[in-house]
Amino acid sequence: MQNPRHIEAFELFSAQPNKLRSEYVVNCILVSQEGKRLEKTIQRVIEEALKDVSISAPVPKNTEIELQATKSVSDLPDVLLSSLDEM
C-alpha cells in the first residue's frame, strides 16, 4: 500500500477489535452516506431559500454628471473639433 489514505484506513480498521470490524465498516459506510444525504438536503434548502433573492450593488452618489448644452461649435474642445474636421 502506497496511498496514504489506504494506510490510514487500514490502521483505523486494524485498531478495531476483531469481533467489531464488520460493524465498524458498516457504520463507516452508513455515516458516509448519511453525510452525503444531509449535504444534498442542505444545498436544496439553501437554493430554495435564495431562489427569490436578488442582489444588486448600490449606485454611488458621486457619479452624477451634469450635462450642458453646447450653444456654439466653438464651445467644443479642440480635440473634438479636430476630429470633426477630419470627417
Beta strands, then each sheet from edge to edge (+ up, - down):
end
